[in-house]
């Protein structure tokens, strides 16, 4: 196993702000948002986070030039901090520089390319504004791909590793695997793993052009949002947190992340002699134990090099289940990434060949096409049904994969 568990989460999207708003929308179709018309310069319909205003959510200081991409990430982490019961400091937004000594919390955020709107605006200003400078320098930090992760760490005093993964629809799985390795190697005591995607005219225009170039019909409306999962080390005994034996699964503590990369040790053991149970940090300071919502059992990825993504994803699924020591018939729920075009059918085809009996859930039906943020939203959609659950991802660049969870 990866030795990592998900202990809390939060999200902002068209469903609202916070985990409870999303649980309500997930459970009740009548509470799910409809796409709203958006006007010029690129008319369309989209699932926008209408309840989210940057200045209202984060205050006026430091937000006058902040884009929605960074703001969504910062605000989602802030909401997560309000529901995580821990001492003032790391994971608390009230005092960004009062991080508790000895607690190392990292940030791993996924994206497609950062804020396309800010990048477009910055480029336009370089061509249209008067000399000598031509551009608004305040936009520059937010035009960078890692702005969301950096701003989240700065504003919340998170002093651990800070990483941005531009993985498109693979971002959710990639951030979870990266975060679990940070925990396994002792680089962090907790990791905020998630992804963010904003909506704006630039992203809508890019999506329209890609569809036109591919000769495909208009897909589902775009959506925006951010979802962040708190990843912490599992209990050192690797025991069952619910007191039950789930589906005859093998809990041998082995490495099921797919591969052993860069010489990292993924044996689920105690690293660096420190206690990383989630209840005590390396500095010996206590914080309240959090009941795990789900355990990350394994992640596998590959590239569809032969133009057959369904076959490649089928191999991923079978390999992940085999390494976790579980049968396909034990998987109860699946969340799909539902990429545009023919890839969605390939994803469903692979699932039909492997775990066709499982309940299939699609966050895009509720939130619209949230791009890179689809991955963590898939995970949040799985957390309401105990048992084994699988999240799959297929990206247009040929990367694909799956992640196996045991939901408590």
N, C-alpha and C positions, 0 to 999 in steps of 0.2 A: 504494500500500500504506500501511498505518498506520505503518510504521517501528518496530514493536514486536514483540518476541519473548518467548515464555515460556521461562524458563531453569530453573525448579525449581518444585516444588509439594509440598504436604503436606496431609493431611486427617485428621480424626477422625470416626468414625461407628460404626455397629454392626459394621463390618468390622474395627475396631481403630484403632490409632494409627500414623500415618505412611504414606508413599507405598507402601512395600513390602507392608504388610498389605493395602492396597487392591488393588495389582496382583495379589496372590495370589488374593484373592476374585474379582476380575474374571475371571481366567483359569480358575479352577477352580470350577465350580458346587457341588461338594461342600463347598467352604470358605466358601460364602456363608451369612450368618446367617439364621436363621428368626425371625419376629416372636415376641416374648416377651409373656406375659400381664402386664398392669399392673393394679394393684388400685384400691382406692377413692382418691378419690371418684368417678372416672369410669372404670369398668371398660372395658378394651379390650385389643387386642394392638398392639404397636408395635415398631419396630426401634430400640431405644435403644442408646446407646453404653455398654454395660455395663462395659467396661474403663476408663471414664473417671470418675475421682473428682476433684472440684475441689481439695480440700485436698491430696490425694496428688500431683496433677499440678503444682500451683502453690505449695504450702506454705501455712502458716497465716496468714502476714502479709498482711493486706488482702483476705482471701478469705472471712471469716466471713459477710458479707452478699452476696457475689458470686453472681449467678445463673449457670445453666449456659450461657446464651447468651453472656455476656461471657467466661466461663471457657473455653468451647470455642474461641472466636476467639483468645484470648491463648495457649492451649496449642498450637493449630495453628501459630501464628506462631513459637512457641518451637521446635517440632519442625522447622519449615522452616529456622530459623537453624542448627540442628545439622548440616544437610546442605549448607548454602550455605557454600562456602569463601571467606571474606572476612575482612578484618582485624577485630579486636575493635572494637565500636562499633555503628553502625547495623546492623540485622539480627542482632544478637547479644543474647540475653537475659541473659547472665551479668552484665553490667555495664550497666544500663539508662541510665546517665548518662555513659558514656564514648564517646558517639557521635563517630565520626571527623570532624574538622572538614573541611568541604567536601563531604561526602557527604550528599545530600538524598534520603531515602527516605520515600515517602508511603504512606498506607493508604487504600484505597477498599473498603469492605465493604458488601455488600447484606443486606437483611433484609426481612421482611414488615412488622413493626411494632416490632421489638425483642423484649424478653422479655414475652410476654403474661402469664406466671405472675407475674412481679414487679409488673406493672401491676395485675393483679387483686388481689394481696396488699396492695399499697399502698393501693388504693382501699378494700378491705375494712377495713383498719386505721383509715382515716379515719372509718369509721362505727361501729366497735366498740370501739376503745381509749378509755381514760379520758382526761379532760382533764388538763392544759391543752394537751398537744401532739398527742395522738391517734395519731400515726404514728411509726414508727421512722425517724429521719432517715437512718440508714445505708443504707436501701433506696432513697432518692431518686435517687442517681446512676445506679443500675442500672435504674431504671424508665424512664429516658430512651432514646429510640430509638437514639442514637449512642453508647451506653455501650460496646458491643463494640469499635468502632473507636477510641474514646478510650482505653480501657484497654489495647488492643494497642499503641498508640503510646507511652503513658506507660511501660509495663513494659519495652518494648524500645528505648527511646530513639530513636524514629523521629520526626524533626523536620520532615519535609516536610508537604505538604497532607494533611489528615485529613478524609475525607468518608464519609458514610453515605448510601446510596441505598435508599430503601424502595420497591423495584420488584417485590416478589413474585417470580414465576417469571422476570421479565425482569431480575432483579438481576444474574445472571451476565454477560449481554451488556452491560448498562449499566455495570458496574464495569470491564470490559475496555475499553470505548470511552472512558470517562472517564479511566482510567489511561493509555491511549495518547495522549490529548490532553495530559495532564500532562507526559509525556515529550517530545512533539513541540514543546511551547511552552517547554521548558526549566524547568518548575516543579519537576521531580524527576529524579533520576538512576536511580531504581528505584522501583517501586510494588508493594506487596502488594495484589493484587486478589482478592476472594473474597466469600463470603457465609456466613451462619451461621443455623441454625434449631434451637432447642431443642425437646425434648418435655416436656410437662407436662400436668396435668389441665386447665388453662385452655385450652391449644391444642386438646386433644382435644375439649373441650366445644364450642369454637367450630366445629371441623370438623363435629361431629355436628349442631349446629344449622343450619349452612349446608346440609348434605345434606338435612336434614328440610325446610327451607324450600323447597329446590329440588325436593323430591319424588323425589330420586334414591336409588338403592340405595347401600349402604355401599361405598366405594371401597377401594383398597388401604390397608393399615395405614400410619399415620404413621411417619415416621422422624426422627431428629435427627442433626445433624452440622455440621461446618464444613470448608470446603476453601479453601485459599489458594494462589494462583498468583503467582510472582515475575515481574513484567513489566519488561523492560529494553529499551533502544534496540537496534535491529538494527545490524549492521555498516554503516558509512557507504557502502560500495560497493554495498550491497543485494545482494551476491553470494549464491550458493547455498552453504549451509553444509555440504552433503553431497558436493559435488563432482559432482553429477549434475544434469541438466536435467529438471525434473519436468513431465511431461504437457504440454510445449509451452506453459507458462504465460508470460504477459507480465509481466516484472519491470521496468516502466518507472518505478517509484517514485512513481506518481501517487497521488492521494487517493482511497481507496476506503472511507471510513468511512460513506458514505451522503450526508452533507451537510457543508458548511463552516459551522460554527456559531460565532457570537460573534466573527467575524473571525479565528479561529485558523488558523494555517498548517499544513496537513497534507501538505506535499509530500515528506515523508520526508527532507528535507535536514538539514544541521547547523545548529542554532539557537543564537543568542546567541554564535556564535563558539567555543562549547565543544565538546570531544570527548565525545560521548555514545555511545560504541561498546559500553558495557558492560564494557570492559576498563580504562577510565581515567575517573575522575570529573572534575568541573569544577575541583577543587582540584589536579589534577595528580597525585593519589596513586593508586598502582597497587593493584588487587586482581585475583585470578586470573580469567582469562576463563572464562566458562561456556558450554558448548556448548548452543546453543538446542535446545529440545525441539520447538518449533513456532513458526511465524511467523503473526501475526495479519494476514490479508490484507484483511479488510473486515467491517463490521457495518452492517446496515440495519434500521431499525425503522419501524413505522407503527401506526396505530390502525384497527381494524375498525369503521368508523362505520356500515356498512350491514348489520350482523348476518351477515356472511359472512366469518368469520375464515380459512377455507380459501383463498378468493380473495385476500385481503389478504396472507397468508403466501406464496402462490405468487408474487405480484408482488415481495415482498421477496427471495425466493430468486433469481428471474430477474435482478433488478436487481443483487444482490450478485455473482452470477457474471459478469454482463456487465461490471461495473466492474472486476472483477479480471482480465478478459480470458481466462477459462477456460470450457470447455464443461461442460455438465451431466454428460456422460458421463465426465468426468475425476474426479468426486467419488466416492470409494471408500466412505466411512463417514459415517453420520449419527447424531447423538445427539438424542433427542427429550426434551422436557420433560414430556410425558404429563400434562397437567392433568386434573383430575377431570371426569367427566361427558362431554358431547358434544364438548367442545373437543379431547379427545384424538383423536377420530375426525377432526375437522377438520384437525388437525395432520398426521395420517397421510395424509389425502386430498391435502393440498397437496404432500406429498413424493411421493406416487404420480404426480402430474401432472408433476413436474419431474425428480426423480432416483430414480425407482422401482427402479432397478437396485441402488442402494447398500445396503450392510449397515447395518441399523438397530439401534441400541443404546439401551436405556432404563435409566438408573441406578435408577429407581424399582423395577425388578424385583429389584434387589439390596439397595437401602438403604431401601426404603419411600418414602413421599411426604415428601421433605425440604424442601418449600416453596421458600423463597427460595434455599436452598443447592443446589437442583437444578442451577442453571446451571453453577457451577464443577465440580460432580461430573460433568456432561456432558462438560466439556472433559477432565477427567482420564481419562474412559473412552475418549477418542479418541486418546490419546497413545501407544498401543502399536502403531499401524498406520501406517507411513509413507505419505505421499500427501496428497491433498486430503481434508479432512473438514469437515463442516458441523454446527453446533449450532443447533437451532431452539427457540423459546420462544413460548408462548402463555399469556397470563395472563387470569384471569377478568374483569378490568376492561376488556378490549378491546385492551390493548397486546400487540404481538407483534413478532417480529423473527428474525433469523438472523445467525450469524457464521461466516465462512469461515476455515479454518486450513490451512496447509501443515505437515504433521507430518513431522519428520525421522527 
